[in-house]
């Protein structure tokens, strides 16, 4: 069975699992006693959590070996430096633009206006971390941090430095580069194996969602989701069309190749799990292996446009819920914090909500907002993850033009 056909069959299985899970969960929520519902919900959530835990195990190694292998494969240290600088600039600009869309969505749709929640009586705006604290958080203090999801940024930095060290060894470093490449392929294969469990996990999470919250949850947060999906898809179709067109690729060809990783990311809610499929899409777009081998693994962790938009919109939503007025200064802080928060977000399901606490704390908003957003996280996370991975390839195509690569679409 070809990889392309296997991916299509996997998507069908995941979609079936999602629909069946929703229907099963709804049936349970309206027919069985509450005590039985609670027990079943816990078991379904546990089945879904198994998938998340497997992802958490592979993320550090996947990121490390894919980036180290790709970095060490570029013979010219000067060319490598140019790639990394361009990645940083383009990723930051697109994430900042996405965060701006989130603020705009909050102002136009005003999803939390007139709700009238009261801040906790003992509520005090938390002290936001300083720029120095944020910077040092990217450089953990010991090697063990490389093996944790929270140390993803340190892992990326270590992998890049290792790759550069291998390049500087010249001919002696080629054997090391080959081993790193082999390890990278093993980790990608590991992800494909884990993906066989994805349909079960999606079924379980869908059933848990319906049993735990019921259909009322969808209506209560409908306005927020409408705002999020509208502006996120606008970013996807307009901004990414412009990026790939400037990179010399037809937007139609881009969207066709990107459709499979988009849907896998939407259903699994994990940039890391989608990485092998995103790489396959990059090949179809004609991007050289040595380029997307660097940009996509790094992008899976630091380039999260969908997350930046979601976090900015969520901050606006929480402020509106509690009737807290925001000044232009606060809004600029939201955009900045959303960009930094999206960079520091782990490539796992729900990672964006975890970092939302950081964004809220920077602006001084009630951290109870995190709990409020957790209710709709499975739905909100799906579209933001799909955009996260799609942005990686759009930016890669755009960057390829400036590096002198000629695309050869398949």
C-alpha positions in Angstrom: 0.0 0.0 0.0 1.4 3.4 -0.9 1.9 6.1 1.7 -0.7 8.4 -0.1 -3.3 5.7 -0.2 -2.6 4.7 3.4 -3.0 8.4 4.5 -6.4 8.5 2.7 -7.6 5.3 4.4 -6.4 6.7 7.7 -8.4 9.9 7.2 -11.5 7.9 6.4 -11.1 5.8 9.6 -10.5 8.9 11.7 -13.6 10.6 10.2 -15.7 7.5 10.9 -14.4 7.3 14.4 -15.2 11.0 15.0 -18.8 10.7 13.7 -19.5 7.4 15.5 -18.0 8.8 18.7 -20.3 11.9 18.6 -23.4 9.8 18.0 -22.5 7.3 20.6 -21.6 10.0 23.2 -24.9 11.8 22.5 -26.9 8.5 22.9 -25.2 7.9 26.2 -25.8 11.4 27.4 -29.6 11.2 26.9 -30.3 7.6 27.8 -28.0 6.5 30.7 -28.0 7.6 34.4 -25.5 10.4 35.4 -23.4 8.0 37.4 -23.0 5.6 34.5 -22.2 8.5 32.2 -19.4 9.8 34.5 -17.8 6.3 34.6 -18.0 5.9 30.8 -16.7 9.4 30.2 -13.6 8.8 32.3 -12.8 5.6 30.4 -13.3 7.2 27.0 -11.0 10.1 28.0 -8.4 7.6 29.2 -8.5 5.9 25.8 -7.9 9.2 24.1 -5.2 10.2 26.6 -3.2 7.1 25.6 -2.7 8.6 22.2 -1.6 12.0 23.7 0.9 10.2 25.9 2.4 8.3 23.0 2.8 11.7 21.2 4.4 13.3 24.2 7.0 10.5 24.3 8.1 10.8 20.7 8.0 14.7 20.3 11.5 15.4 21.8 13.2 12.7 19.8 11.3 13.5 16.6 12.2 17.2 16.8 15.8 16.6 17.8 16.7 14.0 15.1 14.8 15.6 12.2 16.3 19.0 12.8 19.8 17.7 13.5 19.7 15.5 10.4 18.5 18.3 8.1 20.9 20.8 9.6 23.9 18.5 9.3 23.0 17.7 5.6 23.6 21.3 4.4 27.3 21.4 3.4 27.6 25.2 3.6 27.4 26.8 7.1 26.8 30.2 5.4 23.7 28.8 3.6 22.5 27.1 6.8 22.7 30.5 8.6 20.7 32.2 5.9 18.0 29.5 6.1 17.6 29.9 9.8 17.4 33.7 9.7 14.8 33.6 7.0 12.7 31.0 9.0 12.8 33.2 12.1 11.7 36.4 10.2 8.9 34.8 8.2 7.5 32.7 11.1 7.4 35.7 13.4 5.8 38.0 10.8 3.0 35.5 9.9 2.3 34.7 13.6 2.1 38.4 14.5 -0.4 38.9 11.6 -2.4 35.9 12.8 -2.5 37.4 16.3 -3.8 40.7 14.8 -6.6 38.7 13.1 -7.5 37.3 16.6 -7.7 40.8 18.1 -9.8 41.9 15.1 -12.1 38.9 15.5 -12.6 39.7 19.1 -13.5 43.3 18.4 -15.8 42.6 15.4 -17.7 39.5 16.8 -17.4 40.6 20.5 -18.2 37.0 21.6 -18.0 37.7 25.3 -19.7 41.0 25.5 -22.7 41.5 27.9 -22.2 38.2 29.6 -21.3 39.9 32.9 -19.1 37.4 34.7 -17.6 38.7 38.0 -13.9 38.4 38.6 -13.0 36.4 41.8 -13.1 38.5 45.0 -9.4 37.9 45.7 -8.4 38.5 42.1 -5.2 40.4 41.5 -3.5 40.8 38.1 -0.5 38.5 38.1 3.0 39.9 37.5 3.9 39.2 33.9 7.3 37.6 33.2 10.0 39.9 32.1 11.7 39.7 28.7 14.7 38.2 30.3 12.6 35.4 31.9 11.0 34.6 28.5 14.4 34.5 26.8 16.0 32.3 29.4 13.1 29.9 29.3 14.3 28.9 25.8 17.6 27.7 27.4 17.0 25.0 30.0 19.6 24.3 32.6 20.3 20.6 32.1 20.3 18.0 29.4 17.3 16.1 30.9 15.1 19.1 29.7 15.8 18.0 26.1 13.7 14.9 26.8 10.5 16.8 27.8 7.8 18.5 25.8 8.3 21.7 27.8 11.9 21.8 26.7 11.1 21.8 23.0 12.8 25.1 22.3 15.9 24.0 24.0 15.8 20.8 22.0 15.6 22.8 18.7 18.5 25.0 19.7 20.6 22.0 20.7 19.8 20.1 17.5 20.7 23.1 15.4 24.0 23.6 17.2 24.8 19.9 16.8 24.0 20.0 13.1 26.3 23.0 12.7 29.0 21.2 14.6 28.7 18.2 12.2 28.8 20.5 9.2 32.0 22.2 10.5 33.7 18.7 10.7 33.6 18.5 6.9 34.1 15.0 5.5 34.5 13.5 9.0 31.0 14.6 9.9 29.3 12.9 7.0 29.1 9.6 8.8 27.5 11.3 11.8 25.0 13.0 9.4 24.0 9.6 8.0 23.3 8.2 11.4 21.2 11.3 12.3 19.3 10.9 9.0 18.6 7.2 9.8 17.4 8.1 13.3 15.1 10.7 11.9 13.5 8.2 9.5 13.0 5.8 12.5 11.2 8.5 14.5 9.0 9.4 11.5 8.2 5.7 11.1 7.4 5.6 14.9 4.8 8.4 14.3 3.2 6.4 11.5 2.8 3.4 13.7 1.2 5.5 16.5 -1.2 6.9 13.9 -2.9 3.5 13.6 -4.3 4.1 17.0 -5.7 7.6 16.0 -9.2 6.5 14.9 -9.8 4.8 18.3 -8.5 7.9 20.1 -10.6 10.3 18.1 -13.7 8.1 18.7 -13.0 8.0 22.4 -12.4 11.8 22.7 -15.6 12.6 20.6 -17.7 10.3 22.9 -16.1 11.9 26.0 -16.8 15.4 24.7 -20.5 14.7 24.1 -21.0 12.8 27.4 -19.2 15.3 29.5 -20.5 18.6 28.1 -23.4 17.6 25.8 -24.7 19.6 22.8 -25.4 22.7 25.0 -21.7 23.3 25.1 -21.6 23.9 21.3 -24.3 26.6 21.6 -22.8 28.4 24.5 -19.5 29.0 22.8 -20.9 29.2 19.2 -20.1 32.9 18.7 -16.5 32.4 19.8 -16.0 29.5 17.5 -17.6 31.4 14.6 -15.2 34.2 15.1 -12.2 31.9 15.4 -13.0 29.7 12.4 -13.9 32.7 10.2 -10.7 34.6 10.7 -8.5 31.5 10.8 -9.8 30.3 7.4 -9.4 33.8 6.1 -5.7 33.6 7.1 -5.4 30.2 5.5 -6.9 31.0 2.1 -5.7 34.6 1.6 -2.4 34.9 3.4 -1.1 31.5 2.5 -2.2 32.0 -1.2 -0.1 35.1 -1.3 2.9 33.4 0.3 3.0 30.4 -2.0 2.3 32.6 -5.1 5.3 34.8 -4.1 7.3 31.6 -3.7 6.5 30.6 -7.3 3.8 27.9 -6.7 0.2 27.9 -7.8 -2.1 28.3 -4.8 -4.4 25.6 -6.2 -1.5 23.1 -6.3 -0.6 24.1 -2.7 -4.1 23.6 -1.4 -4.4 20.3 -3.2 -1.1 19.0 -1.7 -1.9 20.4 1.7 -5.4 18.9 2.0 -4.2 15.6 3.5 -2.0 17.0 6.3 -4.7 19.7 6.9 -7.3 17.0 7.6 -5.0 14.8 9.7 -4.0 17.8 11.8 -7.7 18.8 12.2 -8.7 15.4 13.5 -5.6 14.5 15.5 -4.9 18.0 16.8 -1.2 17.5 16.8 1.5 19.2 14.6 4.0 16.6 15.6 1.9 13.7 14.5 1.2 15.4 11.2 4.9 16.1 10.4 5.5 13.1 8.2 2.4 13.9 6.1 3.4 17.5 5.9 6.8 16.4 4.6 5.1 14.3 2.0 3.0 17.3 0.9 6.2 19.5 0.7 7.7 16.9 -1.7 4.5 17.1 -3.9 5.0 20.9 -4.0 8.5 20.4 -5.2 10.4 21.7 -2.2 13.9 20.2 -1.8 14.4 17.7 1.1 17.3 19.7 2.6 15.0 22.7 3.0 11.8 21.3 4.4 13.8 18.9 6.5 14.7 22.0 8.6 11.7 24.3 8.2 9.0 21.8 8.9 10.3 20.2 12.1 11.1 23.7 13.5 7.8 25.0 12.3 6.0 22.2 14.1 7.1 23.7 17.3 7.6 27.4 16.8 5.4 28.4 13.8 1.8 28.3 15.0 -0.3 31.0 13.3 -3.5 29.2 14.3 -2.5 29.2 18.0 -1.4 32.9 17.9 -4.8 33.8 16.5 -6.6 31.7 19.1 -4.7 33.0 22.0 -5.3 36.6 21.0 -9.0 36.0 20.4 -9.3 34.1 23.7 -7.7 37.0 25.7 -10.2 39.4 24.1 -13.0 37.0 24.9 -12.0 36.6 28.5 -11.7 40.4 29.0 -15.2 40.8 27.5 -16.7 38.1 29.7 -15.4 39.8 32.9 -16.2 43.3 31.6 -12.5 44.4 31.6 -11.7 47.3 29.3 -8.6 46.9 27.2 -6.4 49.9 26.1 -4.4 50.0 22.9 -1.4 49.2 25.1 -3.1 46.0 26.4 -4.0 45.0 22.9 -0.4 45.4 21.7 0.7 43.3 24.7 -1.9 40.6 23.7 -0.4 40.4 20.2 3.2 40.2 21.5 2.3 37.6 24.1 0.3 35.6 21.6 3.3 35.4 19.3 5.7 34.4 22.1 3.1 32.0 23.6 2.6 30.3 20.2 6.3 29.8 19.8 6.5 28.2 23.3 3.5 26.0 22.7 4.2 22.3 22.6 3.1 20.4 19.4 0.5 18.3 21.3 -3.3 18.3 21.5 -4.4 21.2 23.7 -0.9 22.8 23.9 -2.4 26.2 22.9 -4.7 26.3 25.8 -1.8 25.4 28.2 0.1 28.5 27.0 -3.0 30.7 27.2 -2.3 31.1 30.9 0.9 32.9 29.9 -0.9 35.2 27.6 -3.6 36.1 30.2 -1.0 36.7 32.8 0.9 39.1 30.7 -2.1 41.3 30.2 -3.3 40.8 33.8 -6.6 39.0 33.0 -8.2 36.4 35.3 -6.5 33.0 34.9 -10.0 31.5 35.4 -10.2 32.2 31.6 -8.1 29.1 31.0 -10.8 26.9 32.6 -13.4 28.7 30.6 -11.6 28.0 27.3 -10.9 24.3 28.2 -14.6 23.6 27.6 -14.3 24.2 23.9 -10.7 23.3 23.4 -11.3 20.1 21.4 -13.2 22.1 18.8 -11.1 25.2 18.8 -7.8 23.2 18.8 -8.8 21.3 15.6 -8.8 24.3 13.2 -5.8 26.1 14.8 -3.7 22.9 14.5 -4.7 22.5 10.9 -3.6 26.1 10.2 -0.4 25.7 12.2 0.9 22.8 9.9 -0.4 24.5 6.7 1.5 27.6 7.6 4.8 25.6 7.8 4.5 24.6 4.2 3.3 28.0 3.0 6.3 29.7 4.6 8.7 27.0 3.3 7.5 27.6 -0.3 7.9 31.4 0.2 11.4 31.0 1.7 12.6 28.7 -1.1 12.3 31.5 -3.6 14.7 33.7 -1.6 17.2 30.9 -1.2 17.4 30.3 -5.0 15.6 26.9 -5.0 13.6 26.0 -8.0 10.4 24.1 -7.2 9.7 20.9 -9.0 6.0 20.0 -8.2 5.1 16.3 -8.6 
